[in-house]
């Protein structure tokens, strides 16, 4: 689907407003996306898109950390939780613990996560398009649409599928 990150960016700029309107319409009209559909589209997207080619999630966003995750990562690095926090982490205005800088300090030059096996839960779940209740995370999908080719693909296909269903019904 996307031969490169540049191709994704061009497609995103071209269709951004359309897909943002679509996601907002799901909220307004209370249209529920079926879990099987979001799971199928998520699987399809991951088969077509190489996350390591992109790594925008690690370059432009930051996970939210829990205290057990901080301890696990600090242990992995051989430092204390406090040293890890002081060196790498900050807090948002609502108290979430996040990376102080972007890109993520665990992203290597080949777009690989150096702590992949013990990465935080918010990294494991990203971009959340596979979850049973797609609608519960519409605001997250709106945000991720600008950065994540997987989210873009899933939302694009959902919009196309709903438009086709509406056309068949009329």
N, C-alpha and C positions, 0 to 999 in steps of 0.2 A: 504494500500500500504506500508507505512512505519510504522512498529510497534514501532519504537523508533527513537530518534535523532541519535543514534549510527548506526542504519540501514541506515538512510539517508546518513550519512557521508561515510559509506562503499560504497554505490551505487554511490555517488558523486565522490569519488576518482576513482572508477572503470571506470566511463563513462565521467568524466569531459572533457577530450580532445575531445571526439566525439561530445559532445553537444556544446562546445565552437567553434569547427570547423563548426558545423551546423549553429550556429547563425552568424558567420562571413561569411558563404556562402550566407546567406540571403542578407547580405549587398552587397557582390560582384556581385551576380547574379541578384540582384534587384527583388527577389521573394517576393511578397506581401502576407502576412498572412491575410486571410479574417476575419473581425471583429466577425462574427458569430462563427468561429472556435476558436478564442482565448477566447471568452466569454464562450463557451461551455466547453473548457478545464479548464478554470479558475474555473468555477462552480464545475466541477468534482473534481478538486484538493481540493477545500475547503470542499467538502463532505467527502473526504478521509483522510485529514490531519488536525490534531488538532494544531492550531497555539500556543496554550498555552503550549503544550508539548515542543515546540521548543523555541520560543521567541528569536531566533537568531537576528531578526531585531532589537530588543531592546537591546540585549546584545553586538552585534558586529558592529552595524551601528548607525547612528545618523540622526534624521530628520533635515531638513533645516527649520528654523523658519522665520516667517514674524513678523513685528512689532505688528500688531493686535493680533497675537497668543501669543506673549510675554506678552502683556498687559492682555489678558484673563487669562493666566496661573498665572501671578503675582497676579491678583485680587483674583483668586481662593485660592492662598496661603496666601493672606492677606499681601502682601509686595509690594513695589514699583517695577516698571519695571526695574529701575536701580539696585535695590537690587537683583532681580531675575537674571538679566544679569550678574552681578558681581559674583554671587554665582555659577551659573550653565552653563553659555554660553561662547563661544569663537567664533572666526572668522577664516574662511579658508583663504588661500592666495588669493582666488578670491572674498572674501568679504561675502561669505555665513555665516549666523549665525547658529551655531550648538552647540550641547552639548559639554561641556568641557571634560567630562569623559564618559566612557562606563563601565558597562551597563547604560542605561538611569536611571536617578534619580527617574523616576516615575514607574519603574518596581518593583513590590513587590516580595517577596520570592516564591509566587505561580505562577510566570510568568504572572501576571495580571497587566494591566496598571491602575494606580490609578487615572488617569485623562482621562479615555477612552472617555467619552462623549464630552470632550473639547480638545482632542488631536490635534496636528498640522495636517494640510492638507497632508503633505508628509507621515505621519503615516496612515492617513485614506486611502490613495491611494495605499499603499504598498501591494503587490509587483509590481503593475502596469501591471500585465498580463491580466487584464480584460478590459483594455482600447481599444477603437476602432482601433487605429492605433498602433498595436503591434510593427510594424517595426520602428516607430519613436523613440522607446526606446530600441533599440537593445544593445546599450552600457550599459544601466542600467540592462538589463536582463543578460548580460555577467557578470556583477559584482554580481548580486543577485544569480546567479546560484550556487555560492560557499556557500551561507549562507541560502538560502530559499528553503525548500522542495516544496513549492507551485510552485515557478519558475522552479525548477528542473523537477517536474512532467509535467508542461505545455510544456516545451521545449522538454522533452523526447517524449511526445505524438505527438507533432508537427512533430518532426523528423520522428517518425514511420509512421505517416499519409502521409507525403510527400514521403517517401520511398515507401509506398504501392501504392500511386497514380502513381509514376514513373514506378513501376513494372507493373501495369495494363496497362499503356500506351505503354509499349514496347512489 
